[in-house]
């Protein structure tokens, strides 16, 4: 199988809804607006969620920046995953 660079995958996810799980266990869902080489990400229409469940959200934010060193993982195909469950 072809090796795909994580940053290239993030680039393909721009302007799509993603879930970002942080090392402290918190989770944020939003539209991936920007990212950089250290995986700092900017999400718009962001909200904090619990266990990936968006209804009801813990808190709603407009635009947030998440520092890459705090990121545990990013779910890129969130809308597809939500439709399957």
C-alpha atoms as an extended CHARMM CRD file, in Angstrom:
* protein
*
        85  EXT
         1         1  UNK       CA              0.0000000000        0.0000000000        0.0000000000  PROA      1               0.0000000000
         2         2  UNK       CA              1.2080000000        3.4720000000       -0.8510000000  PROA      2               0.0000000000
         3         3  UNK       CA              2.5450000000        5.5610000000        2.0350000000  PROA      3               0.0000000000
         4         4  UNK       CA              0.5860000000        8.8190000000        2.4630000000  PROA      4               0.0000000000
         5         5  UNK       CA              2.0780000000       11.7480000000        4.3520000000  PROA      5               0.0000000000
         6         6  UNK       CA             -0.1110000000       13.0220000000        7.2230000000  PROA      6               0.0000000000
         7         7  UNK       CA              0.1880000000       16.6410000000        6.0880000000  PROA      7               0.0000000000
         8         8  UNK       CA             -0.9810000000       15.7020000000        2.5880000000  PROA      8               0.0000000000
         9         9  UNK       CA             -4.0060000000       14.0070000000        4.1470000000  PROA      9               0.0000000000
        10        10  UNK       CA             -4.7480000000       17.1430000000        6.1800000000  PROA      10              0.0000000000
        11        11  UNK       CA             -4.5780000000       19.1760000000        2.9850000000  PROA      11              0.0000000000
        12        12  UNK       CA             -7.2530000000       16.9970000000        1.4180000000  PROA      12              0.0000000000
        13        13  UNK       CA             -9.4500000000       17.5430000000        4.4990000000  PROA      13              0.0000000000
        14        14  UNK       CA             -9.4160000000       21.3560000000        4.2670000000  PROA      14              0.0000000000
        15        15  UNK       CA            -12.8960000000       22.8790000000        4.4900000000  PROA      15              0.0000000000
        16        16  UNK       CA            -14.3390000000       19.5970000000        5.7770000000  PROA      16              0.0000000000
        17        17  UNK       CA            -15.6200000000       18.6990000000        9.2450000000  PROA      17              0.0000000000
        18        18  UNK       CA            -13.0020000000       16.9670000000       11.4090000000  PROA      18              0.0000000000
        19        19  UNK       CA            -12.7230000000       15.7280000000       14.9820000000  PROA      19              0.0000000000
        20        20  UNK       CA             -9.5510000000       16.5720000000       16.9100000000  PROA      20              0.0000000000
        21        21  UNK       CA             -8.7840000000       14.4970000000       20.0140000000  PROA      21              0.0000000000
        22        22  UNK       CA             -6.3060000000       16.0760000000       22.4260000000  PROA      22              0.0000000000
        23        23  UNK       CA             -3.8550000000       14.3400000000       24.7420000000  PROA      23              0.0000000000
        24        24  UNK       CA             -5.9070000000       15.4570000000       27.7800000000  PROA      24              0.0000000000
        25        25  UNK       CA             -8.9330000000       13.5590000000       26.4210000000  PROA      25              0.0000000000
        26        26  UNK       CA            -10.9710000000       16.5330000000       25.2160000000  PROA      26              0.0000000000
        27        27  UNK       CA            -12.4430000000       16.4630000000       21.7070000000  PROA      27              0.0000000000
        28        28  UNK       CA            -13.2690000000       19.2580000000       19.2920000000  PROA      28              0.0000000000
        29        29  UNK       CA            -15.3030000000       19.1450000000       16.0920000000  PROA      29              0.0000000000
        30        30  UNK       CA            -15.1820000000       21.8580000000       13.4520000000  PROA      30              0.0000000000
        31        31  UNK       CA            -14.3790000000       22.8010000000        9.8740000000  PROA      31              0.0000000000
        32        32  UNK       CA            -10.6360000000       22.5070000000        9.1910000000  PROA      32              0.0000000000
        33        33  UNK       CA             -9.7030000000       25.9680000000        7.9420000000  PROA      33              0.0000000000
        34        34  UNK       CA             -5.9020000000       25.8950000000        8.1700000000  PROA      34              0.0000000000
        35        35  UNK       CA             -2.9940000000       23.8080000000        9.3890000000  PROA      35              0.0000000000
        36        36  UNK       CA              0.7850000000       24.0570000000        9.3860000000  PROA      36              0.0000000000
        37        37  UNK       CA              3.7820000000       21.7290000000        9.3640000000  PROA      37              0.0000000000
        38        38  UNK       CA              3.6320000000       21.2730000000       13.1590000000  PROA      38              0.0000000000
        39        39  UNK       CA             -0.0480000000       20.2400000000       12.9180000000  PROA      39              0.0000000000
        40        40  UNK       CA             -1.3360000000       23.3990000000       14.5570000000  PROA      40              0.0000000000
        41        41  UNK       CA             -4.9220000000       23.5440000000       13.2960000000  PROA      41              0.0000000000
        42        42  UNK       CA             -7.5800000000       26.2210000000       13.0220000000  PROA      42              0.0000000000
        43        43  UNK       CA            -11.1890000000       25.0780000000       13.2190000000  PROA      43              0.0000000000
        44        44  UNK       CA            -14.2430000000       27.2140000000       12.4390000000  PROA      44              0.0000000000
        45        45  UNK       CA            -17.7520000000       26.5220000000       13.7560000000  PROA      45              0.0000000000
        46        46  UNK       CA            -15.9580000000       24.5750000000       16.4630000000  PROA      46              0.0000000000
        47        47  UNK       CA            -17.5040000000       22.8580000000       19.4310000000  PROA      47              0.0000000000
        48        48  UNK       CA            -16.2290000000       20.7240000000       22.2740000000  PROA      48              0.0000000000
        49        49  UNK       CA            -17.8850000000       17.3200000000       22.3390000000  PROA      49              0.0000000000
        50        50  UNK       CA            -17.8720000000       14.2480000000       24.5430000000  PROA      50              0.0000000000
        51        51  UNK       CA            -16.9770000000       10.8530000000       23.0580000000  PROA      51              0.0000000000
        52        52  UNK       CA            -17.5520000000       12.1580000000       19.5250000000  PROA      52              0.0000000000
        53        53  UNK       CA            -21.2400000000       12.8650000000       20.2100000000  PROA      53              0.0000000000
        54        54  UNK       CA            -22.2030000000       16.2930000000       18.8980000000  PROA      54              0.0000000000
        55        55  UNK       CA            -25.6420000000       16.4600000000       20.4840000000  PROA      55              0.0000000000
        56        56  UNK       CA            -25.5130000000       18.1590000000       22.8830000000  PROA      56              0.0000000000
        57        57  UNK       CA            -22.0680000000       19.7780000000       22.6610000000  PROA      57              0.0000000000
        58        58  UNK       CA            -20.2010000000       20.6620000000       25.8440000000  PROA      58              0.0000000000
        59        59  UNK       CA            -19.4770000000       24.1520000000       24.4900000000  PROA      59              0.0000000000
        60        60  UNK       CA            -19.7280000000       26.0360000000       21.1930000000  PROA      60              0.0000000000
        61        61  UNK       CA            -16.9360000000       28.2210000000       19.8570000000  PROA      61              0.0000000000
        62        62  UNK       CA            -16.5550000000       30.2090000000       16.6810000000  PROA      62              0.0000000000
        63        63  UNK       CA            -12.9800000000       29.8640000000       15.5310000000  PROA      63              0.0000000000
        64        64  UNK       CA            -10.3180000000       28.0800000000       17.5900000000  PROA      64              0.0000000000
        65        65  UNK       CA             -6.6370000000       27.3010000000       17.1690000000  PROA      65              0.0000000000
        66        66  UNK       CA             -5.2930000000       24.0260000000       18.5610000000  PROA      66              0.0000000000
        67        67  UNK       CA             -1.5750000000       23.6480000000       19.1320000000  PROA      67              0.0000000000
        68        68  UNK       CA             -0.1630000000       20.6440000000       17.3090000000  PROA      68              0.0000000000
        69        69  UNK       CA              1.7860000000       19.3800000000       20.3240000000  PROA      69              0.0000000000
        70        70  UNK       CA             -1.5530000000       18.7930000000       22.1150000000  PROA      70              0.0000000000
        71        71  UNK       CA             -3.1020000000       16.7190000000       19.3160000000  PROA      71              0.0000000000
        72        72  UNK       CA             -3.4440000000       12.9720000000       19.8680000000  PROA      72              0.0000000000
        73        73  UNK       CA             -5.2450000000       12.2920000000       16.5680000000  PROA      73              0.0000000000
        74        74  UNK       CA             -7.5090000000       13.8540000000       13.9560000000  PROA      74              0.0000000000
        75        75  UNK       CA            -10.4920000000       12.1020000000       12.3770000000  PROA      75              0.0000000000
        76        76  UNK       CA            -10.5880000000       13.3700000000        8.7950000000  PROA      76              0.0000000000
        77        77  UNK       CA            -13.7060000000       11.6750000000        7.4380000000  PROA      77              0.0000000000
        78        78  UNK       CA            -16.0430000000       12.6030000000       10.2920000000  PROA      78              0.0000000000
        79        79  UNK       CA            -19.1770000000       13.1610000000        8.1850000000  PROA      79              0.0000000000
        80        80  UNK       CA            -18.7320000000        9.7500000000        6.5280000000  PROA      80              0.0000000000
        81        81  UNK       CA            -18.1920000000        8.1080000000        9.9220000000  PROA      81              0.0000000000
        82        82  UNK       CA            -21.3060000000        9.7870000000       11.3780000000  PROA      82              0.0000000000
        83        83  UNK       CA            -23.4640000000        8.5430000000        8.4980000000  PROA      83              0.0000000000
        84        84  UNK       CA            -22.3680000000        4.9540000000        9.1460000000  PROA      84              0.0000000000
        85        85  UNK       CA            -23.2680000000        4.9980000000       12.8400000000  PROA      85              0.0000000000
